[in-house]
Amino acid sequence: MSDAKTPGDDSLIAQLAGKIPAQSAGVVIVDLQRLSDNWRALQSLVAPAKCAATVKADAYGLGVAEVVPALTAAGADTFFVATLDEAVGVRSLAPDATVFALNGIFPGTTAAVIETGVVPVLSSLPEVDEWGAAAPSRRHPLPCALHVDTGLNRLGLSAPEIQKLAANMHLLDRLDVKLVMSHLACADEPKNPKNAQQLSIFHRLQPLLPSVPLSLAASDGLMLGPDYHFDLVRPGYALYGGQALSDQTAPVKPVVEVYARVLQVRTLAPGQTIGYSASFAAERMMRVAVIAAGYADGYLRHLSTANTEQGGHVAFAGKLAPVAGRVSMDLITVDVTDLEDTPIERGDWAQIIGPDISIEDIGRASGTIGYEVLTRLSPRFTRVYTPASTRPQPEA
Ligand SMILES: *Cc1c(COP(=O)(O)O)cnc(C)c1O
C-alpha cells in the first residue's frame, strides 16, 4: 500500500519527505521554481512591457526573505509593496532593485524615507509638495511615482488635482518622476465596461502628466491584453499561482501547498456531537480525523459546518473529506468515514491547499477570495521552500 501511486504522490509534501521539521504541526510549502517560472511566463506574455513583482504583505504571506531573492534571480528588478517598512525590508533583500511603496509618505517623515532609498508612490498634492520640499536641490531631485485615480477612488491624484498639477508643473521641479500609474477596479471581470473607461481616462490624462513610463495593470489587468500593459505591469497574486479571473486562466502554475498533521482519528456513534456548540451530530457511525489547523493558522472559522451546512474540505490521497463541526483556534475535525480505503493515521498530513484544493476553492468555501486565504496563513505553520534550480537567465 505504501508504494501505491495515489493522486497525492506528485504533491510537494511527498517530494519533501524528510525535509520537514518533525515538530511542525503544519507546513506552507512554497515552490520557488514555480514562482520563478510564473514570473518568467508573465514577463514573456507582456513583453516588450516590463514585469515588476508585487510582494506586499510579506509576499502574500509566503515570505519575502525567500520570494524576493528567487524573483531577483529570475530577472525581476522592480518591486511594489504597500508600506515603507515593507519597502525597507525588500531593499535589504534586493539592494539594486527599484522598490515602490504604494502607500506613499506620512506627514513629517520625509527625512527618514530619503534615507531608505525607497521610491514612494505619491497619491495627492500635499504628498507631492512635501516630497519636493524635502529634495536637497533641483539638481538632486527625489525619486517618486505618481498615482493618478481613474475611477477606483481609493488612492491617487483626483482629476482636479491633476489639472492643478498640470497648471503648476514647477511642483515637479524637485522630483524625479520614475512612473505614472493607476489601478483598475474591475479587472477580474474582463467584460466589465469600467475597464475600458479607466483605460480611456488614463490615456486622456497623459498630456497633463510628465512623459515617463506608465503602469496600469496588476495580475488580472495584464490578462485584458496589450492595451493594458503600457510600460510596466505589477502582478502579485498571479506570481503566487493565483487565478484572479473567473473565466480565463493566467499562464501560471500553483506555487503554494499547505498541509497539517492528523492528531487523532476517532470513532463516533450516532447521536454523538463534535466540537464547540455541538453544531454537528453524527447521523451514523463516523470516522473523524482531528487535524492541527485552526483559525489561528488562517483556516477561517467560516469553514465550520453544522449538519445542514457545507463548509471546508481537506484531502487525503486525492480524496476530499468535509469539515464536521466548528473550526476552533487550533483544530478542525473532518469526516473521513467515506474514505474507507484510505489509511489515515496519527501523524499523517492532511492537504489544506494543494493539487486537490486550490486557493480559489478554499477562498470560495470561506466566503472570501484566495488573496485573503494566502495573506492570513499564520506564522505558526512552518514555511518550507523547494529551491529554484539554477537555470540560465532569459534574455534581458
Ligand atoms: C496589490 C496591488 C497590486 C497587485 O495586485 P494583484 O491583483 O495581486 O496582482 C498592484 N497594484 C496595486 C496598486 C495594488 O494595490
The ligand as an SDF file (V2000), in Angstrom:
LIG
                    3D

 15 15  0  0  0  0  0  0  0  0999 V2000
   -1.9760   44.8380   -4.5920 C   0  0  0  0  0  0  0  0  0  0  0  0
   -1.7480   45.7050   -5.7560 C   0  0  0  0  0  0  0  0  0  0  0  0
   -1.1880   45.1740   -6.9310 C   0  0  0  0  0  0  0  0  0  0  0  0
   -1.0220   43.6830   -7.1500 C   0  0  0  0  0  0  0  0  0  0  0  0
   -2.3040   43.1260   -7.3230 O   0  0  0  0  0  0  0  0  0  0  0  0
   -2.5570   41.6080   -7.7460 P   0  0  0  0  0  0  0  0  0  0  0  0
   -4.0010   41.5290   -8.0210 O   0  0  0  0  0  0  0  0  0  0  0  0
   -2.1460   40.7830   -6.5720 O   0  0  0  0  0  0  0  0  0  0  0  0
   -1.7300   41.3210   -8.9270 O   0  0  0  0  0  0  0  0  0  0  0  0
   -0.8410   46.0620   -7.9400 C   0  0  0  0  0  0  0  0  0  0  0  0
   -1.0670   47.3900   -7.8160 N   0  0  0  0  0  0  0  0  0  0  0  0
   -1.6490   47.9260   -6.7180 C   0  0  0  0  0  0  0  0  0  0  0  0
   -1.9100   49.3950   -6.6580 C   0  0  0  0  0  0  0  0  0  0  0  0
   -2.0150   47.1130   -5.6570 C   0  0  0  0  0  0  0  0  0  0  0  0
   -2.6080   47.6310   -4.5780 O   0  0  0  0  0  0  0  0  0  0  0  0
  1  2  1  0
  2  3  1  0
  2 14  2  0
  3  4  1  0
  3 10  2  0
  4  5  1  0
  5  6  1  0
  6  7  2  0
  6  8  1  0
  6  9  1  0
 10 11  1  0
 11 12  2  0
 12 13  1  0
 12 14  1  0
 14 15  1  0
M  END
$$$$
